[in-house]
Amino acid sequence: MKLTGSIFLLILFLANTHLMSQELGSLIDTRDNKEYVTVDLLIKMEAGITKKRTWLGENLAYASPNASCYKDEPAFCEAFGRLYPWEDAVTVCPEGWHLPSEKEWTEVIDSFGGRNSSGSALRSGGKVI
């Protein structure tokens, strides 16, 4: 799946959520000293094995040269992060971070109830409802 145009670095169901049954942490982007919430997700694998993956819990707001704000309004950048053209999105992540691959998205979606309920599950603290 190829994404084009301006995109958020994270999908909205992870943005600004409070995942109470998941462990929260933080990351400071040393380029601008902005602090981001991180979320440790337990990903289900076969045979009852789980692995921990850390995701940003909010959208990236780093002001790269080609980044923009929704409706060109700076308040939207502050509240929801920035929009990046694809060419920037793949390179603008903080050091040690990357955009999730299709496999990584699928792991999260499958671990939290599939396409129809993973968003709700993540917003409710990881409980599949």
DSSP file (Angstrom, degrees, kcal/mol; ACC not computed):
  #  RESIDUE AA STRUCTURE BP1 BP2  ACC     N-H-->O    O-->H-N    N-H-->O    O-->H-N    TCO  KAPPA ALPHA  PHI   PSI    X-CA   Y-CA   Z-CA
    1    1 A M              0   0    0      0, 0.0     2,-0.5     0, 0.0   101,-0.1   0.000 360.0 360.0 360.0 120.5    0.0    0.0    0.0
    2    2 A K        -     0   0    0      2,-0.0     2,-0.4     0, 0.0     0, 0.0  -0.873 360.0-150.2-103.2 129.6    1.6    3.3   -1.1
    3    3 A L        -     0   0    0     -2,-0.5     2,-0.3     2,-0.0     4,-0.1  -0.799  17.0-173.0 -97.1 138.6    0.5    6.5    0.6
    4    4 A T        +     0   0    0     -2,-0.4     2,-0.0     2,-0.1    -2,-0.0  -0.836  41.8  18.4-126.7 166.4    0.6    9.7   -1.4
    5    5 A G  S    S-     0   0    0     -2,-0.3    81,-0.6     2,-0.0     2,-0.3  -0.242 108.7 -18.4  74.2-163.9    0.1   13.4   -0.6
    6    6 A S  E    S+A   85   0A   0     79,-0.2     2,-0.3    77,-0.1    -2,-0.1  -0.590  72.3 176.4 -78.7 136.9    0.2   14.9    2.8
    7    7 A I  E     -A   84   0A   0     77,-1.8    77,-1.8    -2,-0.3     2,-0.3  -0.955  33.0-116.9-137.5 156.2   -0.1   12.4    5.7
    8    8 A F        -     0   0    0     -2,-0.3    75,-0.1    75,-0.2    73,-0.1  -0.669  28.5-128.5 -80.6 149.3    0.0   12.3    9.4
    9    9 A L  S    S+     0   0    0     73,-0.4     2,-0.4    -2,-0.3    -1,-0.1   0.796  93.6  36.5 -70.6 -26.5    2.8   10.1   10.7
   10   10 A L  S    S-     0   0    0     50,-0.1    -1,-0.1    89,-0.1    49,-0.1  -0.949  91.2-109.3-126.7 147.9    0.4    8.2   12.9
   11   11 A I    >>  -     0   0    0     -2,-0.4     3,-1.9     1,-0.1     4,-0.8  -0.389  35.9-110.3 -71.3 152.6   -3.1    7.2   12.3
   12   12 A L  T 34 S+     0   0    0      1,-0.3     3,-0.4     2,-0.2    -1,-0.1   0.758 110.6  69.0 -60.6 -27.3   -5.8    9.0   14.3
   13   13 A F  T 34 S+     0   0    0      1,-0.2    -1,-0.3     3,-0.0    -2,-0.0   0.716 106.6  41.1 -69.7 -14.3   -6.7    6.0   16.5
   14   14 A L  T X4 S+     0   0    0     -3,-1.9     3,-1.0     2,-0.1    -1,-0.2   0.633  93.4 104.4 -96.9 -17.5   -3.3    6.3   18.2
   15   15 A A  T 3< S-     0   0    0     -4,-0.8    43,-0.3    -3,-0.4    42,-0.1  -0.460  98.5 -15.3 -72.9 130.0   -3.2   10.0   18.4
   16   16 A N  T 3  S+     0   0    0     41,-1.2    -1,-0.3    -2,-0.2     2,-0.2   0.773  95.2 145.4  54.2  33.9   -3.9   11.6   21.8
   17   17 A T    <   -     0   0    0     -3,-1.0     2,-0.6    40,-0.7    -1,-0.2  -0.644  48.3-136.6 -97.4 160.6   -5.3    8.4   23.3
   18   18 A H        -     0   0    0    105,-0.4     2,-1.4    -2,-0.2     3,-0.1  -0.896  17.2-168.0-116.4  98.9   -4.8    7.3   26.9
   19   19 A L    >   +     0   0    0     -2,-0.6     3,-1.6     1,-0.2   105,-0.1  -0.652   8.3 178.7 -92.7  85.7   -4.0    3.6   26.8
   20   20 A M  T 3  S+     0   0    0     -2,-1.4    -1,-0.2     1,-0.3     4,-0.1   0.792  77.6  48.4 -64.2 -31.8   -4.5    2.7   30.4
   21   21 A S  T 3  S+     0   0    0    104,-0.5     2,-0.3    -3,-0.1    -1,-0.3   0.497 106.2  71.3 -88.0   0.0   -3.7   -1.0   30.1
   22   22 A Q  S <  S-     0   0    0     -3,-1.6     2,-0.4    19,-0.1    19,-0.1  -0.795  94.1-103.6-108.7 156.0   -0.6   -0.3   28.0
   23   23 A E  E     -B   40   0B   0     17,-0.8    17,-3.0    -2,-0.3     2,-0.3  -0.653  33.5-151.3 -83.2 130.0    2.5    1.2   29.4
   24   24 A L  E     +B   39   0B   0     -2,-0.4    15,-0.2    15,-0.2     2,-0.2  -0.756  24.3 156.1 -99.6 147.1    3.1    4.9   28.6
   25   25 A G  E     -B   38   0B   0     13,-2.4    13,-1.7    -2,-0.3     2,-0.3  -0.644  29.1-115.0-142.9-158.7    6.5    6.5   28.3
   26   26 A S  E     -B   37   0B   0     11,-0.3     2,-0.4    -2,-0.2    11,-0.2  -0.989  10.2-158.5-150.1 158.9    8.0    9.5   26.6
   27   27 A L  E     -B   36   0B   0      9,-2.3     9,-3.2    -2,-0.3     2,-0.6  -0.998  10.4-150.6-135.8 134.4   10.4   10.5   23.9
   28   28 A I  E     -B   35   0B   0     -2,-0.4     2,-0.8     7,-0.2     7,-0.2  -0.947  15.6-139.7-107.0 120.8   12.2   13.9   23.6
   29   29 A D  E >>> -B   34   0B   0      5,-2.8     4,-2.4    -2,-0.6     3,-1.2  -0.698  10.3-155.4 -77.7 111.0   13.0   14.8   20.0
   30   30 A T  T 345S+     0   0    0     -2,-0.8    -1,-0.2     1,-0.3    -2,-0.0   0.628  85.1  70.4 -68.3 -12.4   16.5   16.3   20.4
   31   31 A R  T 345S+     0   0    0      1,-0.1    -1,-0.3     3,-0.1    -2,-0.0   0.843 127.1   0.5 -72.8 -32.1   16.0   18.3   17.2
   32   32 A D  T <45S-     0   0    0     -3,-1.2    -2,-0.2     2,-0.1    -1,-0.1   0.316  94.7-118.3-137.6   5.3   13.5   20.7   18.8
   33   33 A N  T  <5 +     0   0    0     -4,-2.4     2,-0.3     1,-0.2    -3,-0.2   0.675  58.8 153.7  61.6  20.8   13.2   19.3   22.4
   34   34 A K  E   < -B   29   0B   0     -5,-0.6    -5,-2.8    -6,-0.0     2,-0.4  -0.631  38.0-137.2 -78.4 137.4    9.5   18.5   21.9
   35   35 A E  E     -B   28   0B   0     -2,-0.3     2,-0.4    -7,-0.2    -7,-0.2  -0.817  19.7-168.1 -98.9 135.2    8.3   15.7   24.2
   36   36 A Y  E     -B   27   0B   0     -9,-3.2    -9,-2.3    -2,-0.4     2,-0.3  -0.922  23.4-117.7-121.2 145.4    6.0   13.0   22.9
   37   37 A V  E     -B   26   0B   0     -2,-0.4    20,-3.4   -11,-0.2    21,-0.4  -0.620  30.6-159.1 -74.2 138.4    4.0   10.3   24.6
   38   38 A T  E     -BC  25  56B   0    -13,-1.7   -13,-2.4    -2,-0.3     2,-0.4  -0.888   1.8-152.9-116.5 154.9    5.0    6.8   23.7
   39   39 A V  E     -BC  24  55B   0     16,-3.1    16,-2.8    -2,-0.3     2,-0.7  -0.993   8.1-144.8-130.6 126.3    2.9    3.6   24.1
   40   40 A D  E     -BC  23  54B   0    -17,-3.0   -17,-0.8    -2,-0.4     2,-0.4  -0.827  22.9-164.5 -89.0 115.4    4.2    0.1   24.6
   41   41 A L  E     - C   0  53B   0     12,-3.4    12,-2.6    -2,-0.7     2,-0.8  -0.837  16.5-136.2-101.8 137.1    1.9   -2.2   22.8
   42   42 A L  E     - C   0  52B   0     -2,-0.4     2,-0.5    10,-0.2    10,-0.2  -0.845  23.1-155.7 -92.3 113.6    1.8   -6.0   23.4
   43   43 A I  E     - C   0  51B   0      8,-3.5     8,-2.1    -2,-0.8     2,-0.3  -0.785  11.0-130.9 -95.6 126.7    1.6   -7.6   20.0
   44   44 A K  E     + C   0  50B   0     -2,-0.5     6,-0.2    63,-0.3     2,-0.2  -0.595  28.3 179.2 -79.3 132.4    0.2  -11.2   19.9
   45   45 A M    >   -     0   0    0      4,-3.4     3,-0.7    -2,-0.3     4,-0.1  -0.612  39.4 -69.3-116.6-177.9    2.1  -13.8   18.0
   46   46 A E  G >  S+     0   0    0      1,-0.2     3,-1.5    -2,-0.2    -1,-0.2  -0.272 112.4  30.5 -70.7 162.5    1.4  -17.4   17.4
   47   47 A A  G 3  S-     0   0    0      1,-0.3    -1,-0.2    -3,-0.1     3,-0.1   0.746 131.2 -67.8  61.3  28.0    1.5  -20.0   20.2
   48   48 A G  G <  S+     0   0    0     -3,-0.7     2,-0.3     1,-0.2    -1,-0.3   0.578  95.2 142.2  75.0   8.1    0.5  -17.4   22.8
   49   49 A I    <   -     0   0    0     -3,-1.5    -4,-3.4    -4,-0.1     2,-0.3  -0.615  30.2-166.7 -83.9 141.6    3.8  -15.5   22.5
   50   50 A T  E     -C   44   0B   0     -2,-0.3     2,-0.4    -6,-0.2    -6,-0.2  -0.921   5.8-160.5-123.8 154.5    3.7  -11.7   22.7
   51   51 A K  E     -C   43   0B   0     -8,-2.1    -8,-3.5    -2,-0.3     2,-0.5  -0.979  19.7-123.7-131.4 148.7    6.2   -9.0   21.9
   52   52 A K  E     -C   42   0B   0     -2,-0.4     2,-0.4   -10,-0.2   -10,-0.2  -0.780  26.9-177.8 -94.4 131.1    6.4   -5.5   23.0
   53   53 A R  E     -C   41   0B   0    -12,-2.6   -12,-3.4    -2,-0.5     2,-0.5  -0.995  17.8-141.6-126.8 134.7    6.5   -2.7   20.4
   54   54 A T  E     +C   40   0B   0     -2,-0.4     2,-0.3   -14,-0.2   -14,-0.2  -0.854  23.4 178.3-100.8 126.0    6.8    1.0   21.2
   55   55 A W  E     -C   39   0B   0    -16,-2.8   -16,-3.1    -2,-0.5     2,-0.3  -0.867  37.1-101.3-119.1 153.6    4.8    3.4   19.1
   56   56 A L  E     -C   38   0B   0     -2,-0.3   -18,-0.3   -18,-0.2     4,-0.1  -0.584  25.9-150.2 -68.1 139.1    4.5    7.2   19.3
   57   57 A G  S    S+     0   0    0    -20,-3.4   -41,-1.2    -2,-0.3   -40,-0.7   0.314  76.1  34.2 -95.3   7.4    1.2    8.0   21.1
   58   58 A E  S    S-     0   0    0    -21,-0.4     2,-0.1   -43,-0.3   -43,-0.1  -0.970  95.5 -82.6-153.1 164.3    0.7   11.3   19.2
   59   59 A N        -     0   0    0     -2,-0.3     2,-0.1     1,-0.1    -2,-0.1  -0.409  48.9-104.1 -73.9 145.3    1.5   12.7   15.8
   60   60 A L        -     0   0    0     22,-0.1    22,-2.5     1,-0.1   -51,-0.2  -0.410  30.6-174.5 -66.7 141.0    4.9   14.1   15.0
   61   61 A A        +     0   0    0     20,-0.3    -1,-0.1    -2,-0.1     2,-0.1   0.141  28.4 143.6-124.2  17.1    5.1   17.9   15.0
   62   62 A Y        -     0   0    0      1,-0.1     2,-1.7    20,-0.1    20,-0.1  -0.398  52.0-129.0 -64.3 132.4    8.7   18.5   13.9
   63   63 A A        +     0   0    0     -2,-0.1    -1,-0.1     4,-0.0    -2,-0.0  -0.562  36.6 173.4 -87.9  77.1    8.9   21.5   11.6
   64   64 A S    >   -     0   0    0     -2,-1.7     3,-1.4     1,-0.1    24,-0.0  -0.414  48.1-101.1 -75.5 162.1   10.7   20.2    8.5
   65   65 A P  T 3  S+     0   0    0      0, 0.0    -1,-0.1     0, 0.0    -2,-0.0   0.804 121.4  39.2 -57.4 -31.9   11.0   22.6    5.6
   66   66 A N  T 3  S+     0   0    0     19,-0.1    22,-0.1     2,-0.1     2,-0.1   0.391  90.8 113.3-100.4   3.1    8.2   20.9    3.6
   67   67 A A    <   -     0   0    0     -3,-1.4     2,-0.3    17,-0.1    17,-0.2  -0.361  44.5-172.1 -73.1 154.8    5.8   20.2    6.6
   68   68 A S  B     -D   83   0C   0     15,-2.3    15,-3.1    -2,-0.1     2,-0.3  -0.913  20.9-117.6-140.5 168.8    2.5   22.1    6.8
   69   69 A C    >   -     0   0    0     -2,-0.3     3,-2.6    13,-0.2    13,-0.1  -0.825  44.5 -90.5-105.6 147.8   -0.3   22.6    9.2
   70   70 A Y  G >  S-     0   0    0     11,-0.4     3,-1.9    -2,-0.3     6,-0.3  -0.357 115.6  -0.3 -54.7 131.4   -3.9   21.5    8.5
   71   71 A K  G 3  S-     0   0    0      1,-0.3    -1,-0.3     5,-0.1     5,-0.0   0.705 121.2 -82.1  55.6  22.4   -5.6   24.5    6.8
   72   72 A D  G <  S+     0   0    0     -3,-2.6    -1,-0.3     1,-0.2    -2,-0.2   0.796  94.7 139.1  54.6  30.9   -2.3   26.4    7.2
   73   73 A E    X>  -     0   0    0     -3,-1.9     3,-1.6     1,-0.1     4,-1.0  -0.924  49.7-151.2-109.7 114.0   -3.3   27.1   10.7
   74   74 A P  H 3> S+     0   0    0      0, 0.0     4,-2.0     0, 0.0     3,-0.2   0.794  94.0  65.9 -54.4 -31.1   -0.4   26.9   13.3
   75   75 A A  H 3> S+     0   0    0      1,-0.2     4,-2.1     2,-0.2     5,-0.2   0.851  98.0  54.2 -61.2 -33.0   -2.8   26.0   16.1
   76   76 A F  H <> S+     0   0    0     -3,-1.6     4,-3.1    -6,-0.3     5,-0.4   0.871 105.7  52.4 -68.9 -35.8   -3.6   22.7   14.2
   77   77 A C  H  X S+     0   0    0     -4,-1.0     4,-1.9     2,-0.2    -2,-0.2   0.922 111.0  47.6 -63.2 -42.5    0.1   21.8   14.2
   78   78 A E  H  < S+     0   0    0     -4,-2.0    -2,-0.2     1,-0.2    -1,-0.2   0.903 120.5  36.9 -64.8 -41.3    0.3   22.4   17.9
   79   79 A A  H  < S+     0   0    0     -4,-2.1    -2,-0.2    -5,-0.2    -1,-0.2   0.863 135.7  14.7 -80.3 -37.4   -2.8   20.3   18.6
   80   80 A F  H  < S-     0   0    0     -4,-3.1    -3,-0.2     1,-0.3    -2,-0.2   0.397 101.8-111.0-125.2   1.5   -2.5   17.5   16.0
   81   81 A G     <  -     0   0    0     -4,-1.9   -11,-0.4    -5,-0.4    -1,-0.3  -0.319  45.6 -58.5  89.9-179.6    1.0   17.5   14.6
   82   82 A R        -     0   0    0    -22,-2.5     2,-0.4   -13,-0.1   -73,-0.4  -0.591  38.0-122.8-103.0 161.9    2.2   18.4   11.1
   83   83 A L  B     -D   68   0C   0    -15,-3.1   -15,-2.3    -2,-0.2   -75,-0.2  -0.859  29.5-167.1-100.8 138.1    1.4   17.1    7.7
   84   84 A Y  E     -A    7   0A   0    -77,-1.8   -77,-1.8    -2,-0.4   -17,-0.1  -0.974  23.6-119.5-128.0 138.4    4.3   15.8    5.6
   85   85 A P  E >>  -A    6   0A   0      0, 0.0     4,-2.6     0, 0.0     3,-1.3  -0.457  42.6-105.0 -65.9 153.5    4.6   15.0    1.9
   86   86 A W  H 3> S+     0   0    0    -81,-0.6     4,-1.8     1,-0.3     5,-0.2   0.859 119.9  58.7 -50.4 -43.3    5.6   11.3    1.5
   87   87 A E  H 34 S+     0   0    0      1,-0.2    -1,-0.3     2,-0.2     4,-0.1   0.846 114.3  37.6 -59.1 -34.6    9.2   12.1    0.6
   88   88 A D  H X> S+     0   0    0     -3,-1.3     3,-2.0     2,-0.1     4,-2.0   0.867 107.7  64.2 -80.9 -39.9    9.6   13.9    4.0
   89   89 A A  H 3< S+     0   0    0     -4,-2.6     4,-0.4     1,-0.3    -2,-0.2   0.852 100.2  52.5 -55.5 -37.5    7.5   11.5    6.0
   90   90 A V  T 3< S+     0   0    0     -4,-1.8    -1,-0.3    -5,-0.2     9,-0.2   0.607 121.5  31.0 -77.1  -9.4    9.9    8.6    5.4
   91   91 A T  T <4 S+     0   0    0     -3,-2.0    -2,-0.2    -5,-0.2    -1,-0.2   0.522 101.2  75.4-121.8  -8.8   12.9   10.7    6.6
   92   92 A V     <  +     0   0    0     -4,-2.0    -3,-0.1    -3,-0.1    -2,-0.1   0.540  64.5 115.5 -88.7  -6.9   11.6   13.1    9.2
   93   93 A C  S    S-     0   0    0     -4,-0.4     3,-0.1    -5,-0.2     4,-0.1  -0.245  77.1 -95.0 -61.3 149.6   11.2   10.6   12.1
   94   94 A P    >   -     0   0    0      0, 0.0     3,-2.2     0, 0.0    -1,-0.1  -0.213  60.3 -71.7 -59.5 157.8   13.4   11.1   15.2
   95   95 A E  T 3  S+     0   0    0      1,-0.3     3,-0.1    -3,-0.1   -65,-0.1  -0.265 124.4  20.0 -54.7 131.8   16.6    9.2   15.3
   96   96 A G  T 3  S+     0   0    0      1,-0.3     2,-0.3    -3,-0.1    -1,-0.3   0.407 108.8  97.3  88.0  -1.1   15.9    5.5   16.0
   97   97 A W    <   +     0   0    0     -3,-2.2    -1,-0.3    -4,-0.1     2,-0.3  -0.784  46.3 177.6-117.8 160.6   12.3    5.7   14.8
   98   98 A H        -     0   0    0     -2,-0.3    -8,-0.1    -3,-0.1    -7,-0.1  -0.975  39.5 -86.7-153.4 162.6   10.6    5.0   11.5
   99   99 A L        -     0   0    0     -2,-0.3     2,-0.1    -9,-0.2   -89,-0.1  -0.541  59.5-101.3 -67.7 141.4    7.2    4.9    9.8
  100  100 A P        -     0   0    0      0, 0.0    -1,-0.1     0, 0.0     2,-0.1  -0.388  33.8-126.7 -67.9 143.3    5.5    1.5   10.5
  101  101 A S     >  -     0   0    0      1,-0.1     4,-2.3    -2,-0.1     5,-0.2  -0.307  29.1-102.1 -76.9 169.1    5.6   -1.0    7.7
  102  102 A E  H  > S+     0   0    0      1,-0.2     4,-2.5     2,-0.2     5,-0.2   0.886 125.5  54.2 -59.6 -37.9    2.5   -2.7    6.4
  103  103 A K  H  > S+     0   0    0      2,-0.2     4,-2.3     1,-0.2    -1,-0.2   0.911 107.7  49.1 -62.4 -43.1    3.5   -5.8    8.5
  104  104 A E  H  > S+     0   0    0      2,-0.2     4,-1.9     1,-0.2    -2,-0.2   0.901 111.4  49.0 -66.0 -40.4    3.8   -3.7   11.6
  105  105 A W  H  X S+     0   0    0     -4,-2.3     4,-2.8     1,-0.2     5,-0.2   0.930 111.0  50.7 -60.9 -44.8    0.3   -2.1   11.0
  106  106 A T  H  X S+     0   0    0     -4,-2.5     4,-3.0     1,-0.2     5,-0.3   0.893 107.2  54.0 -61.8 -40.4   -1.2   -5.5   10.4
  107  107 A E  H  X S+     0   0    0     -4,-2.3     4,-2.2     2,-0.2   -63,-0.3   0.922 112.3  43.8 -59.4 -44.7    0.4   -6.8   13.7
  108  108 A V  H  X S+     0   0    0     -4,-1.9     4,-1.3     2,-0.2    -2,-0.2   0.950 115.2  47.8 -66.1 -48.7   -1.2   -4.0   15.7
  109  109 A I  H  <>S+     0   0    0     -4,-2.8     5,-2.7     1,-0.2     3,-0.4   0.927 115.5  44.8 -59.1 -46.7   -4.6   -4.3   13.9
  110  110 A D  H ><5S+     0   0    0     -4,-3.0     3,-1.1     1,-0.2    -1,-0.2   0.865 110.6  54.6 -66.6 -36.5   -4.7   -8.1   14.3
  111  111 A S  H 3<5S+     0   0    0     -4,-2.2    -1,-0.2    -5,-0.3    -2,-0.2   0.733 110.1  47.2 -70.1 -21.7   -3.6   -8.0   18.0
  112  112 A F  T 3<5S-     0   0    0     -4,-1.3     9,-0.3    -3,-0.4    -1,-0.3  -0.103 133.9 -72.0-116.9  35.5   -6.4   -5.6   18.9
  113  113 A G  T < 5S-     0   0    0     -3,-1.1     3,-0.3    15,-0.1     4,-0.2   0.497  76.4 -85.3 100.3   5.4   -9.4   -7.2   17.3
  114  114 A G    >>< -     0   0    0     -5,-2.7     4,-2.3    -6,-0.2     3,-0.9  -0.236  68.2 -44.9  89.6 179.8   -9.0   -6.7   13.6
  115  115 A R  T 34 S+     0   0    0      1,-0.2     4,-0.3     2,-0.2    -1,-0.2   0.804 131.5  51.4 -60.2 -33.9   -9.9   -3.9   11.2
  116  116 A N  T 34 S+     0   0    0     -3,-0.3    -1,-0.2     1,-0.2    -2,-0.1   0.700 125.7  18.5 -82.0 -18.7  -13.4   -3.4   12.6
  117  117 A S  T <> S+     0   0    0     -3,-0.9     4,-2.5    -4,-0.2    12,-0.3   0.480  93.3  92.8-131.8  -2.2  -12.5   -3.1   16.3
  118  118 A S  H  X S+     0   0    0     -4,-2.3     4,-2.7     1,-0.2     5,-0.2   0.892  88.4  52.9 -64.6 -38.6   -8.8   -2.3   16.7
  119  119 A G  H  > S+     0   0    0     -4,-0.3     4,-2.1    -5,-0.2    -1,-0.2   0.941 113.1  43.4 -60.5 -47.3   -9.4    1.5   16.8
  120  120 A S  H  > S+     0   0    0      1,-0.2     4,-1.7     2,-0.2    -2,-0.2   0.899 113.4  52.8 -63.5 -41.0  -11.9    1.2   19.6
  121  121 A A  H  <>S+     0   0    0     -4,-2.5     5,-2.9    -9,-0.3     6,-0.7   0.920 110.4  46.4 -63.1 -43.7   -9.8   -1.3   21.4
  122  122 A L  H ><5S+     0   0    0     -4,-2.7     3,-1.2     1,-0.2    -1,-0.2   0.894 112.0  50.7 -67.4 -38.9   -6.8    1.0   21.4
  123  123 A R  H 3<5S+     0   0    0     -4,-2.1  -105,-0.4     1,-0.2    -1,-0.2   0.795 108.0  54.6 -67.4 -26.9   -8.8    4.0   22.5
  124  124 A S  T 3<5S-     0   0    0     -4,-1.7    -1,-0.2     3,-0.2     3,-0.2   0.189 132.0 -86.7 -94.5  18.2  -10.2    2.0   25.4
  125  125 A G  T < 5S-     0   0    0     -3,-1.2  -104,-0.5     1,-0.2    -3,-0.2   0.693  81.0 -55.1  90.1  19.6   -6.9    1.0   26.8
  126  126 A G  S   <S+     0   0    0     -5,-2.9     2,-0.6     1,-0.3    -4,-0.2   0.470  95.4 137.0  95.2   1.9   -6.2   -2.1   24.7
  127  127 A K        -     0   0    0     -6,-0.7     2,-0.5    -3,-0.2    -1,-0.3  -0.739  52.0-135.8 -87.8 120.6   -9.4   -4.0   25.6
  128  128 A V              0   0    0     -2,-0.6   -15,-0.1     1,-0.2   -10,-0.1  -0.631 360.0 360.0 -73.9 121.0  -11.1   -5.6   22.6
  129  129 A I              0   0    0     -2,-0.5    -1,-0.2   -12,-0.3   -16,-0.1   0.381 360.0 360.0-116.9 360.0  -14.8   -4.9   22.9
